[in-house]
Amino acid sequence: MGAWLLHRLSGLFLVLYLVFHINGLRALSDPSEFEVYITVFRSPLFKIAEFMLLIVAAFHAFNGMRILIQDMGFRSDRQRVLFYGVLALTIIVVLAGGVPIIFPYFIAPLLP
């Protein structure tokens, strides 16, 4: 039940992000509006949102692959183990991809 709910919520978040992304692409035609978007994209708050987007997209992708494999007939009695595998893969991708996102804004200033 938890995997089902998380998959639906992550899909909803990705759809909402898509609307924001399309509006950002529309700003390419107007230089002043584009400058506003770039200023927002470089803010630390947006970097946190970008990091969250990575978490949601990675989880949604790996859980979707798990569901696809099950739908193709490769059923397993170890659903909990497979879900933990999805979480482990998500954490690996988030650590590999998330450090470059947050490092310049949150980690580098703390270093001597």
Phi and psi restraints in degrees (value plus and minus 20) as a CYANA .aco file:
   2 GLY   PHI     -85.1   -45.1
   2 GLY   PSI     -62.3   -22.3
   3 ALA   PHI     -84.8   -44.8
   3 ALA   PSI     -59.4   -19.4
   4 TRP   PHI     -81.3   -41.3
   4 TRP   PSI     -67.8   -27.8
   5 LEU   PHI     -85.9   -45.9
   5 LEU   PSI     -64.1   -24.1
   6 LEU   PHI     -82.7   -42.7
   6 LEU   PSI     -56.5   -16.5
   7 HIS   PHI     -85.9   -45.9
   7 HIS   PSI     -62.0   -22.0
   8 ARG   PHI     -86.9   -46.9
   8 ARG   PSI     -63.3   -23.3
   9 LEU   PHI     -86.7   -46.7
   9 LEU   PSI     -59.3   -19.3
  10 SER   PHI     -87.1   -47.1
  10 SER   PSI     -56.7   -16.7
  11 GLY   PHI     -84.4   -44.4
  11 GLY   PSI     -60.2   -20.2
  12 LEU   PHI     -83.7   -43.7
  12 LEU   PSI     -63.6   -23.6
  13 PHE   PHI     -81.2   -41.2
  13 PHE   PSI     -60.5   -20.5
  14 LEU   PHI     -86.2   -46.2
  14 LEU   PSI     -56.3   -16.3
  15 VAL   PHI     -86.3   -46.3
  15 VAL   PSI     -62.3   -22.3
  16 LEU   PHI     -83.6   -43.6
  16 LEU   PSI     -58.6   -18.6
  17 TYR   PHI     -83.8   -43.8
  17 TYR   PSI     -58.3   -18.3
  18 LEU   PHI     -79.7   -39.7
  18 LEU   PSI     -59.4   -19.4
  19 VAL   PHI     -82.7   -42.7
  19 VAL   PSI     -65.6   -25.6
  20 PHE   PHI     -82.3   -42.3
  20 PHE   PSI     -61.0   -21.0
  21 HIS   PHI     -85.4   -45.4
  21 HIS   PSI     -62.3   -22.3
  22 ILE   PHI     -84.7   -44.7
  22 ILE   PSI     -59.7   -19.7
  23 ASN   PHI     -83.7   -43.7
  23 ASN   PSI     -56.8   -16.8
  24 GLY   PHI     -84.5   -44.5
  24 GLY   PSI     -58.4   -18.4
  25 LEU   PHI     -88.3   -48.3
  25 LEU   PSI     -52.9   -12.9
  26 ARG   PHI     -82.3   -42.3
  26 ARG   PSI     -50.1   -10.1
  27 ALA   PHI     -88.1   -48.1
  27 ALA   PSI     -32.8     7.2
  28 LEU   PHI     -81.9   -41.9
  28 LEU   PSI     -44.7    -4.7
  29 SER   PHI    -100.9   -60.9
  29 SER   PSI     -37.6     2.4
  30 ASP   PHI    -140.9  -100.9
  30 ASP   PSI      91.3   131.3
  31 PRO   PHI     -79.1   -39.1
  31 PRO   PSI     -58.0   -18.0
  32 SER   PHI     -90.4   -50.4
  32 SER   PSI     -60.0   -20.0
  33 GLU   PHI     -87.7   -47.7
  33 GLU   PSI     -56.6   -16.6
  34 PHE   PHI     -83.8   -43.8
  34 PHE   PSI     -59.0   -19.0
  35 GLU   PHI     -82.8   -42.8
  35 GLU   PSI     -56.2   -16.2
  36 VAL   PHI     -84.0   -44.0
  36 VAL   PSI     -65.0   -25.0
  37 TYR   PHI     -83.1   -43.1
  37 TYR   PSI     -62.5   -22.5
  38 ILE   PHI     -82.4   -42.4
  38 ILE   PSI     -59.7   -19.7
  39 THR   PHI     -81.3   -41.3
  39 THR   PSI     -62.1   -22.1
  40 VAL   PHI     -85.9   -45.9
  40 VAL   PSI     -62.7   -22.7
  41 PHE   PHI     -83.3   -43.3
  41 PHE   PSI     -46.7    -6.7
  42 ARG   PHI    -111.1   -71.1
  42 ARG   PSI     -21.1    18.9
  43 SER   PHI     -98.0   -58.0
  43 SER   PSI     129.9   169.9
  44 PRO   PHI     -80.3   -40.3
  44 PRO   PSI     -54.9   -14.9
  45 LEU   PHI     -82.3   -42.3
  45 LEU   PSI     -60.6   -20.6
  46 PHE   PHI     -87.2   -47.2
  46 PHE   PSI     -53.9   -13.9
  47 LYS   PHI     -84.9   -44.9
  47 LYS   PSI     -54.9   -14.9
  48 ILE   PHI     -85.0   -45.0
  48 ILE   PSI     -62.9   -22.9
  49 ALA   PHI     -83.9   -43.9
  49 ALA   PSI     -57.5   -17.5
  50 GLU   PHI     -85.8   -45.8
  50 GLU   PSI     -59.7   -19.7
  51 PHE   PHI     -83.3   -43.3
  51 PHE   PSI     -62.9   -22.9
  52 MET   PHI     -83.8   -43.8
  52 MET   PSI     -57.1   -17.1
  53 LEU   PHI     -81.8   -41.8
  53 LEU   PSI     -60.7   -20.7
  54 LEU   PHI     -80.9   -40.9
  54 LEU   PSI     -63.6   -23.6
  55 ILE   PHI     -80.4   -40.4
  55 ILE   PSI     -68.1   -28.1
  56 VAL   PHI     -85.6   -45.6
  56 VAL   PSI     -64.6   -24.6
  57 ALA   PHI     -86.2   -46.2
  57 ALA   PSI     -61.4   -21.4
  58 ALA   PHI     -84.9   -44.9
  58 ALA   PSI     -66.6   -26.6
  59 PHE   PHI     -81.1   -41.1
  59 PHE   PSI     -66.2   -26.2
  60 HIS   PHI     -81.7   -41.7
  60 HIS   PSI     -60.8   -20.8
  61 ALA   PHI     -86.3   -46.3
  61 ALA   PSI     -69.8   -29.8
  62 PHE   PHI     -88.9   -48.9
  62 PHE   PSI     -58.7   -18.7
  63 ASN   PHI     -88.4   -48.4
  63 ASN   PSI     -55.5   -15.5
  64 GLY   PHI     -82.8   -42.8
  64 GLY   PSI     -58.5   -18.5
  65 MET   PHI     -86.0   -46.0
  65 MET   PSI     -57.8   -17.8
  66 ARG   PHI     -82.6   -42.6
  66 ARG   PSI     -63.5   -23.5
  67 ILE   PHI     -86.0   -46.0
  67 ILE   PSI     -61.4   -21.4
  68 LEU   PHI     -81.0   -41.0
  68 LEU   PSI     -63.9   -23.9
  69 ILE   PHI     -82.0   -42.0
  69 ILE   PSI     -60.7   -20.7
  70 GLN   PHI     -86.5   -46.5
  70 GLN   PSI     -60.3   -20.3
  71 ASP   PHI     -87.6   -47.6
  71 ASP   PSI     -44.0    -4.0
  72 MET   PHI    -101.5   -61.5
  72 MET   PSI     -19.8    20.2
  73 GLY   PHI      86.5   126.5
  73 GLY   PSI     -21.7    18.3
  74 PHE   PHI    -109.7   -69.7
  74 PHE   PSI      52.4    92.4
  75 ARG   PHI     -99.7   -59.7
  75 ARG   PSI     133.3   173.3
  76 SER   PHI    -160.1  -120.1
  76 SER   PSI     129.1   169.1
  77 ASP   PHI    -104.7   -64.7
  77 ASP   PSI     -23.8    16.2
  78 ARG   PHI    -125.5   -85.5
  78 ARG   PSI      37.2    77.2
  79 GLN   PHI     -82.8   -42.8
  79 GLN   PSI     -58.8   -18.8
  80 ARG   PHI     -84.8   -44.8
  80 ARG   PSI     -61.8   -21.8
  81 VAL   PHI     -84.8   -44.8
  81 VAL   PSI     -62.8   -22.8
  82 LEU   PHI     -83.3   -43.3
  82 LEU   PSI     -58.8   -18.8
  83 PHE   PHI     -85.0   -45.0
  83 PHE   PSI     -60.9   -20.9
  84 TYR   PHI     -85.3   -45.3
  84 TYR   PSI     -52.3   -12.3
  85 GLY   PHI     -83.8   -43.8
  85 GLY   PSI     -60.9   -20.9
  86 VAL   PHI     -80.6   -40.6
  86 VAL   PSI     -64.5   -24.5
  87 LEU   PHI     -84.0   -44.0
  87 LEU   PSI     -60.0   -20.0
  88 ALA   PHI     -84.3   -44.3
  88 ALA   PSI     -64.9   -24.9
  89 LEU   PHI     -82.7   -42.7
  89 LEU   PSI     -58.6   -18.6
  90 THR   PHI     -82.3   -42.3
  90 THR   PSI     -64.3   -24.3
  91 ILE   PHI     -83.6   -43.6
  91 ILE   PSI     -61.1   -21.1
  92 ILE   PHI     -81.6   -41.6
  92 ILE   PSI     -66.9   -26.9
  93 VAL   PHI     -85.9   -45.9
  93 VAL   PSI     -59.9   -19.9
  94 VAL   PHI     -85.8   -45.8
  94 VAL   PSI     -60.6   -20.6
  95 LEU   PHI     -86.1   -46.1
  95 LEU   PSI     -62.4   -22.4
  96 ALA   PHI     -89.0   -49.0
  96 ALA   PSI     -60.6   -20.6
  97 GLY   PHI    -114.1   -74.1
  97 GLY   PSI     -41.3    -1.3
  98 GLY   PHI    -103.9   -63.9
  98 GLY   PSI     -49.3    -9.3
  99 VAL   PHI     -79.9   -39.9
  99 VAL   PSI     -65.7   -25.7
 100 PRO   PHI     -83.6   -43.6
 100 PRO   PSI     -45.2    -5.2
 101 ILE   PHI     -93.9   -53.9
 101 ILE   PSI     -67.2   -27.2
 102 ILE   PHI    -115.2   -75.2
 102 ILE   PSI     -37.4     2.6
 103 PHE   PHI     -75.9   -35.9
 103 PHE   PSI     -71.4   -31.4
 104 PRO   PHI     -85.4   -45.4
 104 PRO   PSI     -43.2    -3.2
 105 TYR   PHI    -118.7   -78.7
 105 TYR   PSI     -52.7   -12.7
 106 PHE   PHI    -141.2  -101.2
 106 PHE   PSI     -47.9    -7.9
 107 ILE   PHI    -118.0   -78.0
 107 ILE   PSI     -66.8   -26.8
 108 ALA   PHI     -77.7   -37.7
 108 ALA   PSI     -60.9   -20.9
 109 PRO   PHI     -83.8   -43.8
 109 PRO   PSI     -42.0    -2.0
 110 LEU   PHI    -102.7   -62.7
 110 LEU   PSI     -37.4     2.6
 111 LEU   PHI     -98.8   -58.8
 111 LEU   PSI     126.0   166.0
